[in-house]
Amino acid sequence: MENSFLSSQDTVDLFRQYVVPNYGRYSVNLVRGEGSYIWDAEGNKYLDLFPGWGCNLLGHCPEPIVKAVQKQVETLIHVPNSWHLESQGRWAQLLSERSFGGQAFFCNSGAEANEAAIKLARLHHGPSRYKIITFEGGFHGRSLATTTATAQPKYHEGLGPLVAGFNYAPYGDLNAVKELIDDETCAIMIEPIQGEGGVRIPPEGFLQGLRQLANEHDLLLIFDEVQTGCGRTGQWFGYQYFDVTPDVLTLAKSLCGGIAGGAMLTTTEIAPSLRPGMHAATFGGNPIASAAGIATLEMIEQENLLENVSVLAELFASSFNQLQQQCQWIREARVAGMMVGIELEVEGASVVQKCLDRNLLINCTQGNVIRLLPAMNLTTEQASEGIEILSDVLRNLQA
Ligand SMILES: *Cc1c(COP(=O)(O)O)cnc(C)c1O
């Protein structure tokens, strides 16, 4: 079967000629996935602890999602948002019941969900209040507004002029936020746990402090949960993990079990500010995404995956904390549900390559943070297998 695929080298050549070179890519043609395993064109099997860059929170090709999508594409592939679609309404209901009881706007990606949140915040507070406070090291997407919201200079180079009205505060610094708030501020936007920024967990009381500031100054508190949402932390949403409720919540990545989909949730009081005609996404909440989104929530429930996250998180935390004590070149191990960040004193690229050589897929972000975003339905045996390989590679790192 593997023989029918183009070799990895031929695929690389195809890309070199025809695909815009805006990504750093490994020279591997991945062809098939099942759960936390994935195979390349040469038939090599990998354990994937970073499935789908956070999108495949249920592993590769989860059966309930496959079935729901197969059934849907045979019935209805797309209808525009000028009509009512039962499954979109049902999906919104399921999300509402598991979050703060509000309403949903659907789109296709994290950047789009955050764009919707940014527009909503500006519309909600009228033309004189347009400024949004975001955080250094954050990541909110690649559209021009969400790139601007992303307070990392390396992503801004050469793109100016950027969108006006974004103010940046150091992550974890409440006083800096306080000082940035003025009469023109309409919102604070933050990832409850910074993902791309290095799995950075907020200091105790920080999110509560933001909630309080938002209340005092009548600002919308926007949580970008594109990475922390949909069960990643062992709670349905990251805000529940910290017990701080935002006014606006954005979701994508794992929302539809690996199918493209995004959403913005907000309260029924705030939602009407996104007036008819002010925002749209042609494919948002389409029948396939809706079917997959519903199946995702149902699978998490039926297979008790939120509980599994807590069990696995403890295993990752104890293993990597122990390792950290043995290796002076490991600065810190941070675990929040199925988000693992291992901060090194040295560059992490060689760790990723050495793991790849041993058929383990992981990620490195910010140059020196090894990042895992494992599937919720990873087994303890698979987790142990991955921990063993990664620990061995880290132990043998020359500091
Ligand atoms: C990945 C990510 C985004 C961007 O999502 P896209 O679907 O790539 O547009 C935004 N915010 C966070 C926190 C993310 O992790």
The ligand as an SDF file (V2000), in Angstrom:
LIG
                    3D

 15 15  0  0  0  0  0  0  0  0999 V2000
   -2.9100   28.7030   16.3220 C   0  0  0  0  0  0  0  0  0  0  0  0
   -3.4210   29.8520   17.1180 C   0  0  0  0  0  0  0  0  0  0  0  0
   -4.0900   30.9230   16.4930 C   0  0  0  0  0  0  0  0  0  0  0  0
   -4.2500   31.0120   14.9930 C   0  0  0  0  0  0  0  0  0  0  0  0
   -5.1000   30.0220   14.5110 O   0  0  0  0  0  0  0  0  0  0  0  0
   -5.2000   29.7890   12.9180 P   0  0  0  0  0  0  0  0  0  0  0  0
   -6.2470   28.7320   12.7980 O   0  0  0  0  0  0  0  0  0  0  0  0
   -3.8650   29.3630   12.4420 O   0  0  0  0  0  0  0  0  0  0  0  0
   -5.6220   31.0780   12.3210 O   0  0  0  0  0  0  0  0  0  0  0  0
   -4.5820   31.9290   17.2910 C   0  0  0  0  0  0  0  0  0  0  0  0
   -4.4470   31.8920   18.6220 N   0  0  0  0  0  0  0  0  0  0  0  0
   -3.8180   30.8860   19.2650 C   0  0  0  0  0  0  0  0  0  0  0  0
   -3.7260   30.8970   20.7510 C   0  0  0  0  0  0  0  0  0  0  0  0
   -3.2720   29.8360   18.5290 C   0  0  0  0  0  0  0  0  0  0  0  0
   -2.6290   28.8470   19.1600 O   0  0  0  0  0  0  0  0  0  0  0  0
  1  2  1  0
  2  3  1  0
  2 14  2  0
  3  4  1  0
  3 10  2  0
  4  5  1  0
  5  6  1  0
  6  7  2  0
  6  8  1  0
  6  9  1  0
 10 11  1  0
 11 12  2  0
 12 13  1  0
 12 14  1  0
 14 15  1  0
M  END
$$$$
